């Protein structure tokens, strides 16, 4: 955890989390009235959730995590796999003057499914045995919000625009006993420097390092309001 904080302070890209069992992250937090508590959660790689969708399987260690009364669902705001339409591809080919070539059909695989289709199915799985635990709180965090806020939309409106099927499911398909809150979260504030020899220093990372108060890089948006408190979604889930 200290290494993660160090890389963040120096505006360096975080190392990717690969699948590892029984890795636990512990953070000491303090409330506004100075009450201290320890937050512990498993560090589960994305492959574990992809396995639920693609293979219809779930590791026993992951099941315990998915039975919590609060769910924090991260969706990268600008890395959304959208459905492609043949008519759109044809029109784009014509505009570019490129002839579309026909060939052997590519076998469909579950990983090709649009982002919102996969997310809806994961949420559905959380409402059925053995993952169903009754009423829950669901916090949807649209990460990399600094890259998305140029649309001048609230996080929920952004979700409705770019993930309309998921937005409709949250409104009409999700268990009515669930509570939902949508956040826009920018934990970095900008693109950071990489570690490779070919990575050029990022001017935006330089600006982030020059901030007198590092926490001001953070932006958490809900509705029309924002703060620099990255724990805001956590406290909403725990309340």
N, C-alpha and C positions, 0 to 999 in steps of 0.2 A: 504494500500500500504506500509506503514511503517513497518507493521508486516511481510509482505512478504520479504522486504529488510533485516529485522533483522534476520529472519530465514536463509536467504541466506548467510549472513555474518558469521553466526555461523555454517554453513554447516549442517543444519537440513533439512529434507525432508519437502517440502511444503504441506500444508493441501489441500485436494482436493476441487475443486470448485463444489458445488452442484447447481442445477438449481435455480436461483432466478431472478425474473423480476425486471427491472428498476434499476439494480445495475450498476453504472457508475464508471469507473476508470479514473483518471486524473493524467497525468505526466507532469512535467515541464522539457522541454528540451532546449538545447542550441546548435546552429550550430558551425562549426569550426571558423566562423567569428564573434562569440559572439552574434549572433542574437537569442533572446529567444522567445519561443512560447509554447503553452499549447496543449498537445495531449490528446484528450478525446475519449474513446471508451467504448462500453458496455461489461460487463463481462458475456459472454454467455457460459453456460455449454455445454459439448459435447452432452448431451441428446437432446438438441434442434436440432442439426444437424442430429443425428440418427433418430429423428422423421421425418425429411424430406425424408430420404431414406426408412424407415420402414413403416411409416403410410401415406406417401405422403401428409403431412400437415406441415404448417409453421406458428408459432405464429406471429401476426401482429408486435410485438416489434422486432422480429428477421428480418422480411422483410426489415425494414428500414436499418438495419446494412448491409444486403446483397445487397443493392443497391448502395454501395460505389464504386467509380471508381478504388479502389485498393483492392486486395484480398491477405491476408497473410494466407496461408494454411500450418498448421503444420502437419507433419507426423512423428511419432516416428520411428526412423530408424531401431530399432530392435524389434518392436512390430507389425510386419506386418502379417496379417492373409492371408496366401497363400492358393491357391487351392490345395486340396489333390487328388491324383490319385489312383484309386483302384489297379492298377498294382504295384505302389510303396508300398502301404500298404501290399500287398501280398508278395512282395519280402522282405520287412522288417520283416514280421512275420516269413518267412522261415529262415532268417539269425539269428533271435532271438530264433528259435525253439519253437515258440508260435503258437498254432492252432487257426486260426481265426474262431470265432463262428458266425453263422448266426442267426438272430433274427428278431424281428419286426422292420420294416423300421421306421426311425425317420422322422417325418414330417418336410419338409423344411420350414425355417423361413428366412425372409429377413436379419436378423442380422447375419446369417451364411455366407453371401456372402463375398468373398475375399475383402481385403482392397481396392485394386485398382479398383474393380468393383464399390464399393460404392463411391469412390472419383470421378470417371469418371461421374457417374450419377449426383452427386452434381454439378460438373462443367457444365454439360449439362443444369441443372435446372437454373444456373446463366445466361444462354444464351437464356432463354425463359421467356415470361411474367408470373408473374409480376416482375421478378427479372432482366430482361434484361435491361441494361442501355447503351449499345453500347460498344465502345473500353474500355478495362481495362488493368491494370497491375496485373500480378499474380506472387507473390513471394512464392515459395514452400520452406518451412523450414524443413529440415530433422533434427529433434531434437535428443538429446542424441548422438551427432556426435562423442563424445569421445569413445563411444562403437562401432562405425562403421568405424572409420578412419583406423582401422587395415587392412582393405581390400586394402588400398593404392589406392583408387579410388577418383576421383573428385566427388563432390555431384551429378552432372548430370550423370556421369557414374555409380555411385551407384544406382541412380534412375532407369537407364536403365537396370541394372542387376537384381535388386530385385523387380521392379514394371514395367516390360516391356510393359504391356498393357497400363498403364497410360502414360508411356514415348511416346509410339506410338500415343496415343490420343493427347498429347500436341503438337506433331509434325504435325499431319495430320488431327485431328478431331476438334481441338479448333478453334474458330473464328480467322481468320488471323489478325484481327485488335487488338488482344490481344498481349501483350508483356509478356514474361515469363523469370524468373530468378530463378535458383535453388541454395539454400544455405545449407550448413551444419552448424548447430548451437549447440554448447555445452555451455549452460548457467551456468551449475554447474561445469563442469570440471571433475567430478568423482561421484561415488555413495556417498550419504550423510548419516549421522546418522538418524535412526528412533527415534520415541518417545516411542515405546512400551518397556515393561520391558524385553522382550526376545530379543530385538534388540541389537546386539553387536556393539560396537563402530567401525566405519569404518576407516581403516588405510588411505585410500585414502582421506577421509574427513579431517583427521588430517593433511595431507600434504597440502590440500587446505587452511586450517586455518592458516598454517604457512607461507603462501605467504605474502611478504611485501606489495604488491599491489594487493588487492582483485580482481580488474577488470581483472587481468591476468589469472584468472580462466576461463574467457570467451574466446571462440574461435568461430569466424565466418568465414567460408570458402566459397569462391565462385571461381570456376575454380581452378587455381593453387595457388591462393593468400589467405592470411588469415589476420584477424585483431582481436583486442579485443573489437571491437565496436559493441555492441548488437543492436544499433539503425541503423546499416547499411541497413538492408532490409526495415526499415521504411522510411528512407530518399530516398531510391530508389523508393518506392511506391509514395512518396509525391512529388518527383521532377517533 
